[in-house]
Amino acid sequence: MADTIITNTPGTSNDGGSAGWIVALVIVLVVIVGGVLAYQKGYFHSAKDSTTNIQVTIPNPITPAPTN
């Protein structure tokens, strides 16, 4: 009975993981654009629509400063 020898040579793919870099770049761009849009719509401006009214009264001195 004869032996069968199968030799598999690896493919010559020079991909280097570029598809992974493209996916990562797209995700980073989506996060940046989403953050800018959320900032412009006011999701990070909670004090912008505040109705708090703070009034401060500074009293005048009772006696004027001494003069020489």
Secondary structure, DSSP 8 states (H G I E B T S, - for coil): ---------------TTHHHHHHHHHHHHHHHHHHHHHHHHTTT-TTTT------------SS-----
